Amino acid sequence: MQHTPLLEADRALAHESQAFWSIFLLAFVLLFVVVLLAKLVGIHWRELLPGAEDAKSMAQGVKAAVYTFMSHII
């Protein structure tokens, strides 16, 4: 049988993509809960999250913080 490295590389990318989105979702949910709790307490949450200083909404701020966090771990 012929060796097909392209197919093996494609499978590896799919697995890495699944891992990326799993980490992204976990971090997003965790940081979103932190932001909600900070809003309830009355803390300025944009100062807590790196990359969220110029965000217009909570979701944008959390997304920016997650991407900043992920750029440090990947």
C-alpha positions as CSV (number, residue, x, y, z in Angstrom):
1,M,0.0,0.0,0.0
2,Q,1.2,3.5,-0.9
3,H,2.3,5.8,2.0
4,T,0.3,9.0,2.0
5,P,1.8,11.7,4.2
6,L,-0.7,14.3,3.1
7,L,-3.6,12.3,4.6
8,E,-1.7,11.8,7.9
9,A,-0.9,15.5,8.1
10,D,-4.6,16.3,7.5
11,R,-5.6,14.1,10.4
12,A,-3.1,15.7,12.7
13,L,-4.4,19.2,11.8
14,A,-8.0,18.1,12.6
15,H,-6.8,16.8,16.0
16,E,-4.9,20.0,16.7
17,S,-7.9,22.1,15.7
18,Q,-10.1,20.1,18.1
19,A,-7.6,20.7,20.9
20,F,-7.4,24.4,20.1
21,W,-11.1,24.9,20.2
22,S,-11.4,22.8,23.4
23,I,-8.9,25.0,25.1
24,F,-10.5,28.2,23.7
25,L,-14.0,27.2,24.9
26,L,-12.8,26.2,28.4
27,A,-10.8,29.5,28.8
28,F,-13.7,31.5,27.4
29,V,-16.2,30.1,29.8
30,L,-13.9,30.5,32.8
31,L,-13.0,34.1,31.9
32,F,-16.6,34.9,31.2
33,V,-17.6,33.7,34.7
34,V,-14.8,35.8,36.2
35,V,-16.1,38.9,34.2
36,L,-19.7,38.3,35.4
37,L,-18.6,38.0,39.0
38,A,-16.5,41.2,38.7
39,K,-19.4,43.0,37.2
40,L,-21.7,41.9,40.0
41,V,-19.2,43.0,42.6
42,G,-18.5,46.3,40.8
43,I,-14.9,45.8,39.8
44,H,-13.6,47.2,36.6
45,W,-13.1,43.9,34.7
46,R,-11.3,45.4,31.7
47,E,-8.3,46.1,33.9
48,L,-8.2,42.4,35.0
49,L,-8.0,40.9,31.5
50,P,-5.0,41.4,29.3
51,G,-6.0,42.5,25.8
52,A,-9.5,43.6,26.8
53,E,-8.8,47.2,27.6
54,D,-10.3,48.6,24.3
55,A,-13.2,46.1,24.1
56,K,-16.7,47.5,23.4
57,S,-18.6,44.6,25.0
58,M,-18.1,41.8,27.5
59,A,-17.9,39.1,24.9
60,Q,-15.3,41.0,22.8
61,G,-13.2,41.6,26.0
62,V,-13.3,38.0,27.0
63,K,-12.5,36.8,23.4
64,A,-9.5,39.2,23.3
65,A,-8.3,38.0,26.7
66,V,-8.6,34.3,25.6
67,Y,-6.6,34.9,22.5
68,T,-4.0,36.8,24.5
69,F,-3.9,33.9,27.0
70,M,-3.7,31.3,24.2
71,S,-0.8,33.1,22.5
72,H,1.2,32.6,25.6
73,I,0.5,28.9,26.0
74,I,0.8,27.8,22.4
